[in-house]
Amino acid sequence: MTVILESLIDFNLDTLKRVAWDGETVAFGDRALARMTTAREQFLELLKREPDLKIYGVTTGYDDAAGTFYTLVVDAR
């Protein structure tokens, strides 16, 4: 049987056991996918509104490159 993840409440010890120990597959459900799409759109909109916003690992580099600021390129998805 497939473990369907719809919300944070689905991330628990039971689902961990079912996937990690019992070998069940895991998939995101429609509600989770819709929420991820909305969150991505909101995040990209924030970056468009505030082009100088520094977010570690997103608009800047990682580790030693954290002071390096990247130019935002938004794909057409």
N, C-alpha and C positions, 0 to 999 in steps of 0.2 A: 504494500500500500504506500502511496506517496503522502508525505507530510506537506500540507499546504499552509504557507505562512501568509496571513492576512494582516496582522498587526503585531505590535510589540508583545502582546500577551501570549502569542504563539511561540515566542522564544523562551523556552523553559526547560527544566531538567528532563521532562518526559519526551519532548521533541528532540532534545539533544541525544538521549539514549536511543530513541527510535532510529535516528539517522546514523550516529557515530558507532553504536554497538550492534544494533539490529540490522543495519544495512539498508534501511528504507531510503528511497529517493526523496528529494525535497524540491519544492517549487514555490514561487511567489503566486499568490492568488490575485484575482482581478482588483480587489480593493487595494492591496499593497502596490500593485503596478500603477494604478491610478494615482495613488498618493505620491509615489516616487516621481511620476511625470509632473505632477503639480509642484512638488518641491524643487525639481530641477528647473522648471520654468520660472519659479519665484527667485531662485538663486541667480539664474542668468539675468533676470530683470534687475536684481540688485547690482550685479556687476556692471550692467549697462548704465544704471543711474549714477553709480559711484566708481568711475573708471580708475581712480587713484587709491581705491580701497586695497589694503594689503592683507591678504589672507594666506597664511603660511601654507606652502605647498600647492596653492591654487594660482594666486597671482604673484607669488614669489617662489624662489627656489627652495630646496630642502637643505637642511643641515648648514654647511658652510656657505651655501648660496642663498640663504634666507634673506639676505639684504639685496639680492638681485630681483628687480621687479620685471615681471613679464607683461607683454601687451596682450590684452584679451582678444581672442579670436573665437567668435561664436559660430558654430556650424548652423546649417539651415534646416536642421531636423524639425 
